[in-house]
Amino acid sequence: MIQFIAKVEQFGAMGEKTGWTYIRIPAPLAQELFPGNKKSFRVKGKLDHWAFEQLALIPMGEGDFILALNTQIRKQIKKNKGATLKVEMTLDTKPVAISADLLACLEDEPRARAYFDKLPGSHKLYYSRWIESAKSDETKSRRIAKAITALSKEMGYGEMLREEKQENDQLER
């Protein structure tokens, strides 16, 4: 297990990572977690007092990694850009579980399933967690339908969210 204090940062213009909020895990600490590894891997632990599991560390070059802090995580830890966090983490070797409902619906959509199967595990998990975080069956069904449509168009999770935001912005005009 590693322990350190991290500053919450945010990317400016950074391709698909533009606007992401994250913490940096310096190369020496990442090597303590998973010696010799240079690819994305999963960790579990605590951010301040909030426990987590199955979160991905993403390689950023020169041995450093980042842990993305999405809106749900930031709400849990009550921290934004510029804040500091006490971080405790260790390697998480538990297999990733994908939404059974999503997988069942993908069986009826071979094109969407084929694209989903090509996605990295972390991207599959983005879709799965988004679907499973729905608070009602109606919302869950709507999210599955959006996911299937996006996957049929060979869109990643981030692309799907950006398209949805653009559509909502146009409706507001």
TORPA-4810 file (N, C-alpha, C, O; in nm, 3 decimals):
<nodes>
NODE_1_0.085_-0.118_0.000_0.000_0.000_0.000_0.089_0.124_0.000_0.192_0.130_0.068_M
NODE_2_0.047_0.223_-0.079_0.118_0.351_-0.078_0.028_0.455_-0.013_-0.095_0.446_-0.018_I
NODE_3_0.089_0.554_0.049_0.018_0.665_0.109_0.091_0.793_0.072_0.214_0.799_0.079_Q
NODE_4_0.015_0.896_0.033_0.075_1.024_-0.002_-0.032_1.132_-0.004_-0.152_1.103_0.001_F
NODE_5_0.012_1.255_-0.010_-0.079_1.369_-0.023_-0.073_1.413_-0.169_0.035_1.432_-0.225_I
NODE_6_-0.190_1.429_-0.230_-0.197_1.468_-0.371_-0.277_1.597_-0.386_-0.368_1.625_-0.308_A
NODE_7_-0.241_1.673_-0.487_-0.316_1.794_-0.521_-0.411_1.760_-0.634_-0.372_1.695_-0.731_K
NODE_8_-0.536_1.804_-0.623_-0.635_1.782_-0.729_-0.603_1.879_-0.843_-0.596_2.000_-0.822_V
NODE_9_-0.584_1.824_-0.962_-0.548_1.903_-1.079_-0.656_1.889_-1.187_-0.745_1.804_-1.177_E
NODE_10_-0.646_1.973_-1.289_-0.741_1.966_-1.401_-0.667_1.997_-1.530_-0.589_2.093_-1.538_Q
NODE_11_-0.692_1.915_-1.632_-0.631_1.937_-1.763_-0.697_2.056_-1.832_-0.817_2.078_-1.820_F
NODE_12_-0.616_2.133_-1.904_-0.668_2.233_-1.997_-0.695_2.159_-2.127_-0.762_2.056_-2.127_G
NODE_13_-0.643_2.210_-2.238_-0.657_2.144_-2.368_-0.566_2.022_-2.370_-0.444_2.035_-2.367_A
NODE_14_-0.627_1.903_-2.374_-0.548_1.779_-2.366_-0.618_1.668_-2.443_-0.630_1.556_-2.393_M
NODE_15_-0.664_1.699_-2.565_-0.732_1.597_-2.646_-0.855_1.545_-2.575_-0.937_1.623_-2.526_G
NODE_16_-0.868_1.411_-2.571_-0.987_1.352_-2.508_-0.991_1.374_-2.357_-1.096_1.357_-2.295_E
NODE_17_-0.880_1.413_-2.298_-0.874_1.436_-2.153_-0.901_1.582_-2.116_-0.893_1.617_-1.998_K
NODE_18_-0.933_1.666_-2.213_-0.960_1.808_-2.187_-1.065_1.822_-2.078_-1.175_1.767_-2.087_T
NODE_19_-1.030_1.898_-1.975_-1.123_1.925_-1.866_-1.126_1.820_-1.756_-1.191_1.841_-1.653_G
NODE_20_-1.056_1.708_-1.773_-1.056_1.604_-1.671_-0.997_1.657_-1.541_-0.900_1.733_-1.544_W
NODE_21_-1.055_1.619_-1.430_-1.000_1.645_-1.298_-0.933_1.516_-1.253_-0.986_1.407_-1.276_T
NODE_22_-0.816_1.527_-1.189_-0.738_1.408_-1.159_-0.638_1.434_-1.046_-0.617_1.548_-1.005_Y
NODE_23_-0.578_1.326_-0.999_-0.458_1.337_-0.914_-0.346_1.262_-0.985_-0.371_1.165_-1.057_I
NODE_24_-0.226_1.307_-0.964_-0.109_1.245_-1.027_-0.045_1.147_-0.928_-0.030_1.177_-0.810_R
NODE_25_-0.008_1.030_-0.981_0.066_0.931_-0.903_0.206_0.927_-0.964_0.224_0.873_-1.074_I
NODE_26_0.305_0.982_-0.894_0.441_0.986_-0.949_0.496_0.846_-0.976_0.459_0.750_-0.910_P
NODE_27_0.585_0.838_-1.073_0.642_0.710_-1.117_0.693_0.622_-1.002_0.662_0.503_-0.999_A
NODE_28_0.771_0.677_-0.908_0.822_0.590_-0.800_0.709_0.524_-0.719_0.721_0.408_-0.679_P
NODE_29_0.601_0.597_-0.695_0.489_0.540_-0.619_0.413_0.438_-0.703_0.372_0.333_-0.652_L
NODE_30_0.395_0.467_-0.832_0.327_0.372_-0.921_0.406_0.241_-0.928_0.347_0.133_-0.934_A
NODE_31_0.538_0.251_-0.927_0.621_0.131_-0.931_0.611_0.050_-0.803_0.627_-0.072_-0.805_Q
NODE_32_0.585_0.116_-0.691_0.562_0.042_-0.566_0.433_-0.039_-0.576_0.426_-0.151_-0.526_E
NODE_33_0.332_0.019_-0.641_0.204_-0.050_-0.656_0.213_-0.169_-0.750_0.163_-0.277_-0.720_L
NODE_34_0.278_-0.148_-0.865_0.280_-0.250_-0.970_0.414_-0.241_-1.041_0.424_-0.182_-1.149_F
NODE_35_0.519_-0.301_-0.981_0.655_-0.290_-1.036_0.665_-0.336_-1.182_0.615_-0.442_-1.220_P
NODE_36_0.730_-0.253_-1.263_0.755_-0.286_-1.403_0.639_-0.260_-1.497_0.653_-0.275_-1.618_G
NODE_37_0.523_-0.220_-1.444_0.406_-0.199_-1.528_0.404_-0.059_-1.588_0.438_0.038_-1.522_N
NODE_38_0.365_-0.051_-1.716_0.353_0.079_-1.783_0.214_0.099_-1.842_0.188_0.200_-1.908_K
NODE_39_0.123_0.003_-1.819_-0.013_0.010_-1.874_-0.112_0.044_-1.762_-0.079_0.036_-1.643_K
NODE_40_-0.233_0.081_-1.802_-0.339_0.110_-1.706_-0.364_-0.011_-1.617_-0.358_-0.125_-1.662_S
NODE_41_-0.391_0.015_-1.489_-0.425_-0.092_-1.396_-0.519_-0.039_-1.288_-0.533_0.082_-1.270_F
NODE_42_-0.583_-0.131_-1.217_-0.686_-0.095_-1.119_-0.628_-0.091_-0.978_-0.538_-0.167_-0.942_R
NODE_43_-0.685_0.002_-0.899_-0.642_0.017_-0.760_-0.766_0.027_-0.670_-0.877_0.052_-0.716_V
NODE_44_-0.743_0.007_-0.541_-0.845_0.026_-0.438_-0.779_0.100_-0.323_-0.656_0.100_-0.310_K
NODE_45_-0.861_0.163_-0.241_-0.805_0.235_-0.128_-0.897_0.342_-0.076_-1.019_0.324_-0.072_G
NODE_46_-0.837_0.457_-0.036_-0.916_0.569_0.018_-0.863_0.700_-0.037_-0.743_0.719_-0.055_K
NODE_47_-0.956_0.790_-0.062_-0.926_0.930_-0.091_-0.984_1.005_0.027_-1.106_1.013_0.041_L
NODE_48_-0.899_1.061_0.112_-0.939_1.111_0.243_-1.008_0.994_0.315_-0.943_0.894_0.343_D
NODE_49_-1.137_1.005_0.345_-1.206_0.897_0.417_-1.300_0.818_0.327_-1.371_0.728_0.374_H
NODE_50_-1.302_0.849_0.196_-1.391_0.781_0.103_-1.321_0.658_0.045_-1.219_0.670_-0.022_W
NODE_51_-1.378_0.541_0.071_-1.320_0.415_0.021_-1.363_0.391_-0.123_-1.476_0.421_-0.161_A
NODE_52_-1.272_0.337_-0.202_-1.302_0.305_-0.342_-1.236_0.173_-0.379_-1.146_0.125_-0.311_F
NODE_53_-1.283_0.118_-0.489_-1.220_0.000_-0.549_-1.243_0.005_-0.699_-1.329_0.078_-0.748_E
NODE_54_-1.164_-0.073_-0.771_-1.180_-0.088_-0.916_-1.165_0.043_-0.993_-1.228_0.059_-1.097_Q
NODE_55_-1.083_0.137_-0.945_-1.057_0.259_-1.022_-0.927_0.240_-1.099_-0.833_0.178_-1.049_L
NODE_56_-0.923_0.293_-1.220_-0.807_0.273_-1.308_-0.706_0.386_-1.294_-0.742_0.503_-1.290_A
NODE_57_-0.579_0.349_-1.286_-0.470_0.444_-1.300_-0.432_0.444_-1.447_-0.416_0.338_-1.508_L
NODE_58_-0.417_0.564_-1.503_-0.392_0.578_-1.646_-0.250_0.630_-1.666_-0.211_0.730_-1.605_I
NODE_59_-0.171_0.563_-1.751_-0.033_0.608_-1.773_-0.029_0.743_-1.845_-0.107_0.768_-1.936_P
NODE_60_0.066_0.828_-1.803_0.078_0.962_-1.862_0.218_0.986_-1.921_0.249_1.099_-1.959_M
NODE_61_0.300_0.886_-1.928_0.433_0.902_-1.983_0.535_0.924_-1.872_0.502_0.974_-1.764_G
NODE_62_0.658_0.886_-1.900_0.770_0.899_-1.807_0.743_0.830_-1.674_0.802_0.866_-1.572_E
NODE_63_0.653_0.730_-1.675_0.627_0.650_-1.556_0.518_0.701_-1.463_0.474_0.629_-1.374_G
NODE_64_0.475_0.827_-1.484_0.367_0.882_-1.401_0.232_0.827_-1.445_0.214_0.790_-1.561_D
NODE_65_0.139_0.822_-1.352_0.001_0.781_-1.379_-0.092_0.887_-1.323_-0.051_0.971_-1.243_F
NODE_66_-0.218_0.884_-1.368_-0.321_0.969_-1.308_-0.438_0.883_-1.265_-0.461_0.775_-1.319_I
NODE_67_-0.512_0.933_-1.167_-0.640_0.877_-1.127_-0.742_0.984_-1.156_-0.743_1.089_-1.091_L
NODE_68_-0.830_0.958_-1.254_-0.932_1.055_-1.291_-1.037_1.063_-1.179_-1.077_0.962_-1.123_A
NODE_69_-1.079_1.186_-1.150_-1.180_1.210_-1.046_-1.305_1.265_-1.113_-1.320_1.386_-1.132_L
NODE_70_-1.395_1.175_-1.150_-1.517_1.219_-1.218_-1.610_1.292_-1.120_-1.580_1.301_-1.001_N
NODE_71_-1.719_1.342_-1.170_-1.812_1.420_-1.088_-1.859_1.342_-0.966_-1.865_1.397_-0.856_T
NODE_72_-1.893_1.215_-0.985_-1.941_1.134_-0.872_-1.836_1.123_-0.762_-1.868_1.133_-0.644_Q
NODE_73_-1.712_1.102_-0.801_-1.605_1.093_-0.702_-1.585_1.227_-0.632_-1.572_1.232_-0.510_I
NODE_74_-1.583_1.335_-0.709_-1.563_1.468_-0.648_-1.675_1.502_-0.550_-1.650_1.568_-0.449_R
NODE_75_-1.797_1.458_-0.578_-1.907_1.480_-0.483_-1.883_1.402_-0.355_-1.910_1.452_-0.246_K
NODE_76_-1.832_1.281_-0.367_-1.806_1.198_-0.248_-1.695_1.256_-0.160_-1.706_1.257_-0.038_Q
NODE_77_-1.589_1.305_-0.224_-1.475_1.355_-0.147_-1.485_1.504_-0.117_-1.408_1.558_-0.037_I
NODE_78_-1.582_1.570_-0.181_-1.607_1.714_-0.161_-1.481_1.797_-0.188_-1.445_1.887_-0.111_K
NODE_79_-1.414_1.765_-0.300_-1.291_1.836_-0.337_-1.293_1.867_-0.486_-1.348_1.792_-0.567_K
NODE_80_-1.233_1.979_-0.522_-1.219_2.021_-0.661_-1.076_2.067_-0.685_-0.991_2.057_-0.597_N
NODE_81_-1.051_2.116_-0.803_-0.919_2.162_-0.846_-0.854_2.250_-0.739_-0.916_2.342_-0.687_K
NODE_82_-0.729_2.218_-0.708_-0.652_2.296_-0.613_-0.652_2.240_-0.471_-0.565_2.274_-0.391_G
NODE_83_-0.749_2.154_-0.440_-0.758_2.095_-0.306_-0.652_1.986_-0.290_-0.598_1.936_-0.389_A
NODE_84_-0.624_1.949_-0.166_-0.533_1.838_-0.140_-0.610_1.720_-0.081_-0.711_1.738_-0.013_T
NODE_85_-0.559_1.601_-0.108_-0.622_1.476_-0.065_-0.519_1.385_0.001_-0.404_1.379_-0.043_L
NODE_86_-0.561_1.317_0.105_-0.479_1.209_0.160_-0.515_1.084_0.082_-0.632_1.043_0.079_K
NODE_87_-0.417_1.023_0.018_-0.441_0.908_-0.069_-0.377_0.783_-0.010_-0.260_0.784_0.030_V
NODE_88_-0.455_0.677_-0.004_-0.405_0.544_0.031_-0.453_0.452_-0.079_-0.573_0.450_-0.110_E
NODE_89_-0.363_0.375_-0.139_-0.407_0.282_-0.244_-0.315_0.164_-0.255_-0.198_0.166_-0.218_M
NODE_90_-0.376_0.058_-0.309_-0.304_-0.065_-0.336_-0.359_-0.126_-0.465_-0.467_-0.087_-0.511_T
NODE_91_-0.288_-0.219_-0.521_-0.330_-0.287_-0.643_-0.461_-0.361_-0.618_-0.475_-0.427_-0.515_L
NODE_92_-0.557_-0.350_-0.709_-0.685_-0.421_-0.699_-0.688_-0.530_-0.805_-0.694_-0.501_-0.924_D
NODE_93_-0.683_-0.653_-0.762_-0.677_-0.766_-0.855_-0.812_-0.832_-0.878_-0.823_-0.930_-0.952_T
NODE_94_-0.916_-0.779_-0.814_-1.051_-0.834_-0.831_-1.097_-0.814_-0.976_-1.080_-0.705_-1.031_K
NODE_95_-1.154_-0.917_-1.040_-1.201_-0.901_-1.178_-1.312_-0.796_-1.188_-1.393_-0.779_-1.097_P
NODE_96_-1.313_-0.726_-1.300_-1.413_-0.622_-1.324_-1.544_-0.686_-1.370_-1.545_-0.769_-1.461_V
NODE_97_-1.654_-0.646_-1.305_-1.785_-0.698_-1.343_-1.858_-0.595_-1.431_-1.867_-0.478_-1.394_A
NODE_98_-1.907_-0.640_-1.544_-1.981_-0.553_-1.637_-2.131_-0.578_-1.615_-2.172_-0.690_-1.587_I
NODE_99_-2.210_-0.473_-1.630_-2.355_-0.479_-1.612_-2.415_-0.596_-1.691_-2.402_-0.604_-1.813_S
NODE_100_-2.482_-0.686_-1.619_-2.546_-0.801_-1.684_-2.657_-0.755_-1.778_-2.677_-0.814_-1.884_A
NODE_101_-2.729_-0.648_-1.740_-2.836_-0.597_-1.827_-2.779_-0.542_-1.957_-2.836_-0.564_-2.064_D
NODE_102_-2.668_-0.471_-1.949_-2.604_-0.419_-2.071_-2.559_-0.534_-2.160_-2.584_-0.534_-2.280_L
NODE_103_-2.494_-0.633_-2.101_-2.446_-0.746_-2.179_-2.561_-0.821_-2.246_-2.549_-0.864_-2.360_L
NODE_104_-2.673_-0.836_-2.175_-2.789_-0.904_-2.233_-2.844_-0.826_-2.353_-2.878_-0.886_-2.455_A
NODE_105_-2.851_-0.695_-2.340_-2.902_-0.613_-2.451_-2.805_-0.611_-2.569_-2.847_-0.604_-2.684_C
NODE_106_-2.676_-0.618_-2.541_-2.576_-0.620_-2.648_-2.587_-0.747_-2.733_-2.548_-0.747_-2.850_L
NODE_107_-2.640_-0.855_-2.676_-2.657_-0.980_-2.751_-2.750_-0.960_-2.871_-2.737_-1.030_-2.971_E
NODE_108_-2.843_-0.865_-2.861_-2.938_-0.839_-2.970_-2.884_-0.739_-3.073_-2.949_-0.713_-3.174_D
NODE_109_-2.766_-0.684_-3.048_-2.707_-0.581_-3.135_-2.563_-0.619_-3.169_-2.470_-0.571_-3.104_E
NODE_110_-2.543_-0.705_-3.269_-2.408_-0.756_-3.297_-2.305_-0.647_-3.328_-2.189_-0.659_-3.288_P
NODE_111_-2.345_-0.541_-3.399_-2.249_-0.435_-3.431_-2.203_-0.364_-3.303_-2.084_-0.340_-3.284_R
NODE_112_-2.298_-0.332_-3.216_-2.265_-0.267_-3.089_-2.179_-0.360_-3.003_-2.083_-0.316_-2.941_A
NODE_113_-2.214_-0.488_-3.000_-2.138_-0.585_-2.921_-1.995_-0.598_-2.972_-1.901_-0.604_-2.892_R
NODE_114_-1.979_-0.600_-3.103_-1.845_-0.612_-3.161_-1.758_-0.493_-3.122_-1.641_-0.511_-3.089_A
NODE_115_-1.814_-0.373_-3.126_-1.737_-0.255_-3.087_-1.708_-0.257_-2.937_-1.597_-0.226_-2.894_Y
NODE_116_-1.809_-0.292_-2.857_-1.792_-0.299_-2.712_-1.678_-0.395_-2.676_-1.597_-0.366_-2.588_F
NODE_117_-1.673_-0.509_-2.744_-1.570_-0.610_-2.716_-1.430_-0.559_-2.748_-1.333_-0.609_-2.690_D
NODE_118_-1.417_-0.462_-2.838_-1.286_-0.406_-2.875_-1.239_-0.301_-2.775_-1.120_-0.268_-2.772_K
NODE_119_-1.331_-0.247_-2.694_-1.294_-0.141_-2.600_-1.204_-0.193_-2.489_-1.216_-0.309_-2.449_L
NODE_120_-1.114_-0.107_-2.439_-1.036_-0.146_-2.321_-1.129_-0.169_-2.202_-1.239_-0.113_-2.198_P
NODE_121_-1.087_-0.249_-2.109_-1.169_-0.281_-1.992_-1.218_-0.158_-1.918_-1.332_-0.155_-1.871_G
NODE_122_-1.133_-0.056_-1.908_-1.173_0.065_-1.835_-1.288_0.136_-1.905_-1.375_0.193_-1.840_S
NODE_123_-1.289_0.134_-2.038_-1.396_0.200_-2.114_-1.527_0.121_-2.103_-1.635_0.180_-2.097_H
NODE_124_-1.516_-0.011_-2.101_-1.636_-0.094_-2.078_-1.695_-0.061_-1.942_-1.817_-0.052_-1.925_K
NODE_125_-1.606_-0.042_-1.846_-1.651_-0.014_-1.710_-1.717_0.123_-1.700_-1.811_0.140_-1.621_L
NODE_126_-1.672_0.221_-1.777_-1.739_0.353_-1.777_-1.886_0.336_-1.812_-1.974_0.387_-1.742_Y
NODE_127_-1.912_0.265_-1.921_-2.050_0.240_-1.963_-2.126_0.166_-1.853_-2.237_0.205_-1.815_Y
NODE_128_-2.066_0.059_-1.802_-2.132_-0.026_-1.703_-2.166_0.051_-1.576_-2.279_0.043_-1.528_S
NODE_129_-2.072_0.125_-1.524_-2.097_0.201_-1.400_-2.204_0.308_-1.420_-2.287_0.331_-1.333_R
NODE_130_-2.200_0.373_-1.535_-2.300_0.476_-1.566_-2.440_0.414_-1.565_-2.534_0.471_-1.510_W
NODE_131_-2.452_0.298_-1.628_-2.581_0.230_-1.634_-2.625_0.184_-1.495_-2.739_0.206_-1.455_I
NODE_132_-2.534_0.122_-1.423_-2.569_0.067_-1.291_-2.591_0.175_-1.185_-2.650_0.147_-1.081_E
NODE_133_-2.545_0.297_-1.209_-2.564_0.405_-1.111_-2.703_0.469_-1.122_-2.737_0.557_-1.043_S
NODE_134_-2.782_0.427_-1.220_-2.918_0.482_-1.236_-3.000_0.451_-1.111_-2.992_0.341_-1.055_A
NODE_135_-3.079_0.548_-1.070_-3.158_0.531_-0.949_-3.297_0.471_-0.975_-3.365_0.431_-0.880_K
NODE_136_-3.339_0.464_-1.100_-3.468_0.404_-1.132_-3.452_0.311_-1.253_-3.357_0.324_-1.331_S
NODE_137_-3.546_0.218_-1.265_-3.543_0.125_-1.380_-3.560_0.201_-1.510_-3.500_0.165_-1.612_D
NODE_138_-3.642_0.306_-1.508_-3.665_0.388_-1.628_-3.534_0.453_-1.674_-3.501_0.450_-1.792_E
NODE_139_-3.461_0.512_-1.579_-3.333_0.575_-1.613_-3.234_0.471_-1.663_-3.161_0.494_-1.759_T
NODE_140_-3.231_0.356_-1.597_-3.139_0.250_-1.638_-3.170_0.205_-1.781_-3.078_0.187_-1.861_K
NODE_141_-3.297_0.186_-1.812_-3.337_0.144_-1.948_-3.298_0.250_-2.050_-3.250_0.217_-2.159_S
NODE_142_-3.319_0.377_-2.016_-3.285_0.486_-2.108_-3.133_0.489_-2.131_-3.087_0.510_-2.243_R
NODE_143_-3.056_0.468_-2.025_-2.910_0.467_-2.039_-2.861_0.350_-2.122_-2.770_0.364_-2.203_R
NODE_144_-2.922_0.234_-2.103_-2.883_0.118_-2.185_-2.911_0.147_-2.332_-2.827_0.117_-2.418_I
NODE_145_-3.026_0.205_-2.362_-3.060_0.239_-2.501_-2.960_0.338_-2.559_-2.916_0.321_-2.673_A
NODE_146_-2.922_0.440_-2.482_-2.822_0.538_-2.529_-2.688_0.471_-2.552_-2.620_0.499_-2.650_K
NODE_147_-2.650_0.382_-2.461_-2.523_0.312_-2.475_-2.521_0.225_-2.600_-2.424_0.225_-2.675_A
NODE_148_-2.628_0.151_-2.624_-2.636_0.064_-2.741_-2.628_0.147_-2.869_-2.559_0.110_-2.964_I
NODE_149_-2.700_0.259_-2.872_-2.697_0.347_-2.989_-2.555_0.400_-3.013_-2.506_0.398_-3.125_T
NODE_150_-2.491_0.446_-2.906_-2.354_0.499_-2.919_-2.257_0.391_-2.964_-2.174_0.415_-3.052_A
NODE_151_-2.266_0.274_-2.905_-2.176_0.164_-2.942_-2.199_0.120_-3.086_-2.105_0.081_-3.154_L
NODE_152_-2.323_0.127_-3.132_-2.353_0.094_-3.272_-2.286_0.193_-3.367_-2.253_0.159_-3.480_S
NODE_153_-2.268_0.316_-3.319_-2.201_0.421_-3.398_-2.050_0.420_-3.373_-1.978_0.508_-3.420_K
NODE_154_-2.002_0.320_-3.298_-1.860_0.306_-3.260_-1.811_0.429_-3.185_-1.704_0.484_-3.214_E
NODE_155_-1.890_0.470_-3.088_-1.855_0.585_-3.004_-1.813_0.535_-2.866_-1.875_0.446_-2.808_M
NODE_156_-1.706_0.594_-2.815_-1.665_0.566_-2.679_-1.756_0.638_-2.581_-1.842_0.717_-2.621_G
NODE_157_-1.738_0.610_-2.454_-1.822_0.668_-2.349_-1.815_0.821_-2.350_-1.918_0.888_-2.345_Y
NODE_158_-1.694_0.876_-2.356_-1.677_1.021_-2.357_-1.743_1.085_-2.479_-1.807_1.190_-2.467_G
NODE_159_-1.729_1.023_-2.595_-1.792_1.075_-2.717_-1.943_1.076_-2.702_-2.009_1.172_-2.744_E
NODE_160_-1.999_0.971_-2.642_-2.142_0.964_-2.622_-2.189_1.079_-2.532_-2.290_1.144_-2.561_M
NODE_161_-2.117_1.103_-2.423_-2.155_1.211_-2.332_-2.146_1.348_-2.398_-2.232_1.433_-2.378_L
NODE_162_-2.039_1.369_-2.477_-2.025_1.498_-2.547_-2.138_1.519_-2.647_-2.191_1.629_-2.658_R
NODE_163_-2.174_1.413_-2.721_-2.284_1.424_-2.818_-2.415_1.457_-2.745_-2.492_1.542_-2.791_E
NODE_164_-2.438_1.392_-2.633_-2.560_1.418_-2.555_-2.562_1.563_-2.505_-2.667_1.628_-2.507_E
NODE_165_-2.448_1.612_-2.461_-2.440_1.751_-2.413_-2.469_1.849_-2.527_-2.542_1.946_-2.508_K
NODE_166_-2.412_1.822_-2.644_-2.438_1.909_-2.760_-2.585_1.909_-2.797_-2.642_2.014_-2.827_Q
NODE_167_-2.649_1.791_-2.793_-2.792_1.783_-2.824_-2.874_1.861_-2.722_-2.969_1.931_-2.759_E
NODE_168_-2.838_1.850_-2.595_-2.910_1.924_-2.490_-2.890_2.075_-2.505_-2.982_2.153_-2.484_N
NODE_169_-2.767_2.114_-2.540_-2.740_2.258_-2.561_-2.823_2.314_-2.676_-2.872_2.426_-2.668_D
NODE_170_-2.837_2.235_-2.783_-2.915_2.280_-2.899_-3.064_2.291_-2.865_-3.133_2.380_-2.913_Q
NODE_171_-3.112_2.199_-2.781_-3.252_2.204_-2.740_-3.283_2.327_-2.655_-3.394_2.380_-2.657_L
NODE_172_-3.183_2.372_-2.579_-3.203_2.487_-2.492_-3.206_2.619_-2.569_-3.251_2.720_-2.517_E
NODE_173_-3.158_2.617_-2.691_-3.152_2.741_-2.771_-3.282_2.775_-2.833_-3.292_2.875_-2.903_R
</nodes>
